[in-house]
Amino acid sequence: MRRLFPSPVLSGALFVLWLLLAQAVDAGNLLLGAVLGVLGPQLTARLRPAPVRMRRPLVILRLVGAVLVDMLASNLAVARAILGRRPQALRSRFVRIPLAVRDPNALSVLAMIVTTVPGTAWAELSYDRSALLLHVLDVEDEAELIALIQRRYERPLREIFE
């Protein structure tokens, strides 16, 4: 069974995603969704860096909530910064963030979080995975930003994946 469904959650997600994209639940779309759900994880199994072992479901929910709140707040801050200031007044810079997390899956999730929060962009991960280089649109206090990323994103990811 594990050979047919190496990642049951991914299979289910692909099946549901196909039905949502097709906007129809008929025999053809059910069959195509099932084929995608079975073949997708099999074809991409070698691309996944390591087996995913997620722990602490309440921490996952807390992290999702924090990311949603940060996305909303960052959208407002970016809109205010772009519409309310002159471009010269923005304090845009690259910030190097030391990382304690080493799990490849956790780093992937951190990359997704950073790119979904407006005003930040993942620029580089050091070769030894000990530091992340972020480009930030408007930085008031670099030390505060580093502490925020480590506290709100990295610490929960370590609890979930390591």
Backbone as CSV, one residue per row, in Angstrom:
resi,resn,N_x,N_y,N_z,CA_x,CA_y,CA_z,C_x,C_y,C_z
1,MET,0.821,-1.199,0.000,0.000,0.000,0.000,0.864,1.263,0.000
2,ARG,1.995,1.200,0.731,2.886,2.355,0.809,3.521,2.651,-0.550
3,ARG,3.724,1.639,-1.363,4.297,1.843,-2.690,3.307,2.571,-3.601
4,LEU,2.018,2.230,-3.462,0.992,2.874,-4.279,0.752,4.315,-3.823
5,PHE,0.750,4.522,-2.511,0.530,5.850,-1.939,1.697,6.220,-1.021
6,PRO,2.835,6.678,-1.588,3.977,7.032,-0.738,3.688,8.221,0.172
7,SER,2.753,9.054,-0.231,2.362,10.208,0.575,0.846,10.371,0.481
8,PRO,0.101,9.696,1.360,-1.361,9.730,1.269,-1.949,11.134,1.372
9,VAL,-1.357,11.982,2.199,-1.873,13.349,2.338,-1.708,14.111,1.032
10,LEU,-0.545,13.978,0.393,-0.310,14.630,-0.891,-1.254,14.076,-1.955
11,SER,-1.485,12.780,-1.948,-2.424,12.173,-2.907,-3.814,12.768,-2.741
12,GLY,-4.273,12.842,-1.504,-5.594,13.423,-1.253,-5.663,14.887,-1.638
13,ALA,-4.613,15.618,-1.331,-4.590,17.044,-1.669,-4.608,17.257,-3.180
14,LEU,-3.851,16.453,-3.928,-3.855,16.572,-5.393,-5.229,16.235,-5.970
15,PHE,-5.856,15.215,-5.416,-7.196,14.823,-5.875,-8.191,15.969,-5.655
16,VAL,-8.220,16.517,-4.453,-9.141,17.616,-4.138,-8.800,18.858,-4.951
17,LEU,-7.506,19.150,-5.090,-7.093,20.316,-5.872,-7.546,20.200,-7.324
18,TRP,-7.434,19.003,-7.891,-7.878,18.824,-9.265,-9.380,19.089,-9.395
19,LEU,-10.153,18.569,-8.455,-11.603,18.786,-8.514,-11.948,20.267,-8.349
20,LEU,-11.213,20.959,-7.498,-11.455,22.401,-7.341,-11.086,23.166,-8.600
21,LEU,-9.981,22.805,-9.235,-9.574,23.485,-10.464,-10.531,23.198,-11.614
22,ALA,-10.998,21.957,-11.693,-11.916,21.580,-12.773,-13.306,22.153,-12.562
23,GLN,-13.663,22.447,-11.334,-14.983,22.978,-10.967,-16.111,22.086,-11.443
24,ALA,-15.855,20.778,-11.449,-16.879,19.813,-11.847,-16.564,18.473,-11.199
25,VAL,-17.606,17.808,-10.744,-17.437,16.478,-10.159,-18.188,15.501,-11.055
26,ASP,-17.522,15.071,-12.107,-18.094,14.064,-12.994,-17.120,12.893,-13.071
27,ALA,-17.513,11.854,-13.784,-16.698,10.632,-13.817,-15.291,10.910,-14.371
28,GLY,-15.186,11.705,-15.412,-13.893,11.998,-16.023,-12.963,12.733,-15.073
29,ASN,-13.490,13.750,-14.387,-12.663,14.508,-13.456,-12.311,13.694,-12.218
30,LEU,-13.220,12.844,-11.758,-12.901,11.963,-10.634,-11.776,11.002,-11.008
31,LEU,-11.852,10.456,-12.223,-10.820,9.529,-12.674,-9.478,10.242,-12.848
32,LEU,-9.498,11.404,-13.494,-8.255,12.156,-13.687,-7.665,12.606,-12.352
33,GLY,-8.510,13.032,-11.427,-8.037,13.417,-10.096,-7.412,12.237,-9.368
34,ALA,-8.021,11.064,-9.507,-7.463,9.869,-8.865,-6.118,9.506,-9.478
35,VAL,-6.009,9.592,-10.812,-4.740,9.294,-11.477,-3.668,10.278,-11.016
36,LEU,-3.999,11.562,-10.954,-3.044,12.562,-10.476,-2.660,12.307,-9.015
37,GLY,-3.642,11.927,-8.213,-3.379,11.650,-6.800,-2.478,10.455,-6.593
38,VAL,-2.548,9.461,-7.488,-1.699,8.280,-7.360,-0.331,8.522,-7.995
39,LEU,-0.306,9.063,-9.211,0.961,9.218,-9.929,1.804,10.401,-9.452
40,GLY,1.162,11.492,-9.038,1.903,12.688,-8.621,2.924,12.403,-7.530
41,PRO,2.515,11.839,-6.406,3.495,11.545,-5.349,4.542,10.507,-5.762
42,GLN,4.155,9.552,-6.605,5.134,8.554,-7.045,6.209,9.191,-7.914
43,LEU,5.793,10.082,-8.809,6.738,10.717,-9.725,7.621,11.754,-9.040
44,THR,7.148,12.325,-7.950,7.925,13.371,-7.268,8.592,12.886,-5.982
45,ALA,8.534,11.609,-5.701,9.087,11.080,-4.446,10.575,11.392,-4.304
46,ARG,11.334,11.309,-5.388,12.772,11.575,-5.310,13.097,13.047,-5.117
47,LEU,12.147,13.928,-5.387,12.388,15.357,-5.230,12.247,15.804,-3.791
48,ARG,11.546,15.037,-2.977,11.361,15.399,-1.579,12.646,15.150,-0.808
49,PRO,13.094,16.146,-0.025,14.410,16.048,0.607,14.524,14.959,1.678
50,ALA,13.501,14.762,2.449,13.558,13.788,3.538,12.136,13.421,3.924
51,PRO,11.965,12.268,4.533,10.618,11.924,4.990,10.116,12.978,5.979
52,VAL,8.862,13.315,5.830,8.270,14.339,6.691,7.735,13.671,7.947
53,ARG,8.218,14.138,9.075,7.721,13.679,10.366,7.289,14.920,11.140
54,MET,6.021,15.244,11.036,5.511,16.424,11.730,4.981,16.008,13.101
55,ARG,5.316,16.811,14.080,4.857,16.587,15.438,4.116,17.830,15.908
56,ARG,3.458,17.704,17.010,2.848,18.842,17.692,1.815,19.581,16.838
57,PRO,0.648,18.977,16.596,-0.376,19.612,15.760,-0.860,20.966,16.286
58,LEU,-0.855,21.172,17.584,-1.276,22.477,18.106,-0.271,23.572,17.751
59,VAL,1.005,23.213,17.694,2.026,24.180,17.288,1.831,24.532,15.813
60,ILE,1.432,23.544,15.010,1.156,23.801,13.586,0.033,24.831,13.455
61,LEU,-1.042,24.629,14.213,-2.167,25.574,14.155,-1.744,26.963,14.631
62,ARG,-0.944,27.022,15.672,-0.464,28.311,16.180,0.417,29.005,15.140
63,LEU,1.265,28.230,14.454,2.133,28.795,13.414,1.302,29.323,12.245
64,VAL,0.314,28.556,11.814,-0.557,29.006,10.715,-1.261,30.303,11.103
65,GLY,-1.748,30.375,12.326,-2.390,31.603,12.793,-1.433,32.782,12.802
66,ALA,-0.217,32.555,13.278,0.781,33.632,13.315,1.114,34.108,11.908
67,VAL,1.241,33.173,10.973,1.559,33.553,9.591,0.416,34.357,8.981
68,LEU,-0.814,33.938,9.223,-1.967,34.684,8.680,-2.034,36.099,9.252
69,VAL,-1.811,36.224,10.545,-1.804,37.556,11.171,-0.670,38.401,10.591
70,ASP,0.516,37.805,10.451,1.657,38.536,9.906,1.433,38.935,8.450
71,MET,0.774,38.067,7.685,0.483,38.401,6.284,-0.431,39.616,6.209
72,LEU,-1.459,39.636,7.029,-2.386,40.772,7.032,-1.676,42.050,7.474
73,ALA,-0.935,41.970,8.564,-0.218,43.150,9.060,0.818,43.631,8.051
74,SER,1.528,42.708,7.413,2.548,43.093,6.436,1.933,43.705,5.184
75,ASN,0.784,43.177,4.760,0.089,43.790,3.618,-0.223,45.243,3.903
76,LEU,-0.732,45.514,5.093,-1.057,46.891,5.457,0.209,47.748,5.562
77,ALA,1.257,47.200,6.165,2.505,47.953,6.320,3.152,48.251,4.968
78,VAL,3.136,47.270,4.062,3.721,47.482,2.736,2.906,48.515,1.957
79,ALA,1.594,48.417,2.026,0.749,49.395,1.336,1.009,50.798,1.890
80,ARG,1.096,50.920,3.209,1.365,52.206,3.836,2.751,52.722,3.439
81,ALA,3.737,51.831,3.401,5.105,52.246,3.060,5.203,52.698,1.611
82,ILE,4.526,51.990,0.728,4.618,52.318,-0.697,3.793,53.556,-1.036
83,LEU,2.593,53.627,-0.477,1.708,54.740,-0.820,1.984,55.992,0.001
84,GLY,2.503,55.831,1.202,2.632,56.970,2.095,4.009,57.588,2.184
85,ARG,5.022,56.948,1.653,6.386,57.467,1.775,7.006,57.667,0.405
86,ARG,8.013,58.473,0.407,8.820,58.584,-0.800,9.704,57.352,-0.876
87,PRO,10.034,56.900,-2.069,10.909,55.718,-2.188,12.226,55.868,-1.451
88,GLN,12.744,57.090,-1.349,14.009,57.300,-0.657,13.869,57.077,0.856
89,ALA,12.662,57.169,1.377,12.443,57.024,2.820,12.376,55.561,3.253
90,LEU,12.224,54.640,2.299,12.188,53.220,2.649,13.585,52.759,3.050
91,ARG,13.643,51.971,4.109,14.920,51.455,4.604,15.074,50.002,4.174
92,SER,15.150,49.799,2.880,15.253,48.469,2.299,16.679,47.951,2.427
93,ARG,16.813,46.686,2.846,18.155,46.114,2.974,18.096,44.600,3.074
94,PHE,19.270,44.018,2.952,19.434,42.586,3.166,19.751,42.357,4.634
95,VAL,19.124,41.331,5.205,19.336,41.004,6.611,19.739,39.536,6.702
96,ARG,20.845,39.274,7.381,21.312,37.895,7.594,20.743,37.404,8.915
97,ILE,20.018,36.285,8.847,19.372,35.722,10.022,20.033,34.392,10.369
98,PRO,20.644,34.275,11.547,21.228,33.000,11.961,20.120,31.972,12.206
99,LEU,20.339,30.754,11.745,19.329,29.703,11.872,19.821,28.564,12.751
100,ALA,18.914,28.037,13.551,19.201,26.838,14.332,18.537,25.624,13.686
101,VAL,17.490,25.859,12.899,16.772,24.768,12.242,17.622,24.209,11.100
102,ARG,17.645,22.880,10.975,18.448,22.248,9.924,17.622,21.302,9.044
103,ASP,16.452,20.916,9.502,15.623,19.982,8.751,15.243,20.582,7.398
104,PRO,15.459,19.864,6.289,15.152,20.422,4.966,13.673,20.758,4.780
105,ASN,12.803,19.962,5.387,11.371,20.249,5.267,11.004,21.530,6.020
106,ALA,11.588,21.704,7.185,11.331,22.926,7.949,11.858,24.149,7.200
107,LEU,13.028,24.004,6.572,13.570,25.109,5.783,12.674,25.418,4.585
108,SER,12.088,24.401,3.985,11.157,24.621,2.870,9.931,25.391,3.335
109,VAL,9.399,25.010,4.484,8.235,25.715,5.021,8.613,27.151,5.378
110,LEU,9.792,27.345,5.949,10.253,28.698,6.261,10.363,29.539,4.989
111,ALA,10.834,28.942,3.907,10.915,29.659,2.632,9.525,30.076,2.155
112,MET,8.556,29.181,2.293,7.185,29.519,1.886,6.608,30.626,2.753
113,ILE,6.861,30.551,4.053,6.347,31.575,4.957,6.937,32.932,4.604
114,VAL,8.245,32.981,4.435,8.922,34.247,4.163,8.442,34.855,2.849
115,THR,8.203,34.025,1.842,7.778,34.580,0.552,6.298,34.959,0.547
116,THR,5.494,34.415,1.462,4.079,34.801,1.491,3.835,36.043,2.340
117,VAL,4.774,36.368,3.203,4.634,37.583,4.007,5.173,38.749,3.180
118,PRO,4.308,39.684,2.794,4.744,40.800,1.948,5.855,41.619,2.599
119,GLY,6.742,42.107,1.757,7.832,42.938,2.232,9.106,42.165,2.512
120,THR,9.052,40.824,2.421,10.252,40.015,2.626,10.418,39.067,1.450
121,ALA,11.661,38.776,1.136,11.954,37.820,0.074,13.187,37.012,0.461
122,TRP,13.095,35.708,0.305,14.208,34.794,0.591,15.258,35.034,-0.474
123,ALA,16.463,35.412,-0.086,17.507,35.698,-1.055,18.533,34.577,-1.147
124,GLU,18.922,33.999,0.012,19.978,33.000,-0.013,19.971,32.210,1.292
125,LEU,20.300,30.945,1.162,20.545,30.092,2.327,22.017,29.722,2.275
126,SER,22.718,29.910,3.386,24.150,29.596,3.389,24.359,28.115,3.111
127,TYR,25.524,27.804,2.596,25.845,26.430,2.206,25.671,25.451,3.363
128,ASP,26.053,25.859,4.551,25.930,24.978,5.714,24.576,25.118,6.424
129,ARG,23.661,25.877,5.845,22.297,26.082,6.356,22.266,26.761,7.720
130,SER,23.272,27.523,8.021,23.336,28.177,9.324,22.811,29.609,9.300
131,ALA,22.577,30.155,8.112,22.107,31.534,8.015,21.251,31.713,6.765
132,LEU,20.300,32.590,6.911,19.370,32.922,5.840,19.554,34.394,5.512
133,LEU,19.627,34.716,4.234,19.715,36.100,3.809,18.353,36.505,3.271
134,LEU,17.743,37.481,3.915,16.429,37.991,3.506,16.577,39.398,2.956
135,HIS,15.767,39.703,1.966,15.650,41.092,1.551,14.353,41.607,2.151
136,VAL,14.450,42.719,2.860,13.290,43.279,3.548,13.046,44.679,3.013
137,LEU,11.787,44.970,2.703,11.429,46.247,2.099,11.695,47.429,3.020
138,ASP,11.323,47.294,4.288,11.472,48.407,5.208,11.872,47.866,6.575
139,VAL,13.105,48.135,6.987,13.636,47.617,8.245,13.881,48.780,9.191
140,GLU,13.194,48.768,10.319,13.450,49.772,11.339,14.582,49.332,12.248
141,ASP,14.432,48.115,12.804,15.412,47.591,13.749,15.781,46.170,13.313
142,GLU,17.006,46.010,12.830,17.444,44.719,12.298,17.439,43.631,13.370
143,ALA,17.895,43.941,14.565,17.932,42.957,15.658,16.524,42.500,16.024
144,GLU,15.590,43.423,16.011,14.195,43.085,16.329,13.606,42.168,15.253
145,LEU,13.931,42.433,13.991,13.451,41.597,12.894,14.015,40.173,13.010
146,ILE,15.287,40.067,13.316,15.919,38.753,13.478,15.249,37.987,14.606
147,ALA,15.038,38.640,15.733,14.392,37.996,16.879,12.966,37.575,16.538
148,LEU,12.259,38.409,15.775,10.878,38.090,15.399,10.835,36.848,14.514
149,ILE,11.684,36.760,13.506,11.702,35.596,12.604,12.057,34.337,13.387
150,GLN,13.039,34.443,14.256,13.451,33.279,15.035,12.353,32.842,16.002
151,ARG,11.691,33.791,16.636,10.666,33.470,17.624,9.367,32.994,16.990
152,ARG,8.880,33.712,15.970,7.557,33.416,15.411,7.556,32.289,14.384
153,TYR,8.675,32.073,13.686,8.688,31.072,12.627,9.653,29.921,12.905
154,GLU,10.904,30.260,13.228,11.909,29.201,13.364,11.648,28.301,14.571
155,ARG,11.358,28.876,15.716,11.137,28.058,16.914,9.968,27.079,16.729
156,PRO,8.802,27.520,16.230,7.722,26.555,16.004,8.087,25.488,14.958
157,LEU,8.823,25.877,13.920,9.225,24.894,12.911,10.150,23.839,13.501
158,ARG,10.999,24.242,14.407,11.869,23.256,15.080,11.036,22.304,15.930
159,GLU,10.022,22.825,16.602,9.159,21.968,17.415,8.385,20.985,16.536
160,ILE,7.992,21.418,15.362,7.184,20.577,14.473,8.022,19.523,13.775
161,PHE,9.180,19.902,13.264,9.943,19.010,12.384,11.143,18.329,13.030
162,GLU,11.687,18.875,14.097,12.918,18.280,14.654,12.665,17.590,15.973
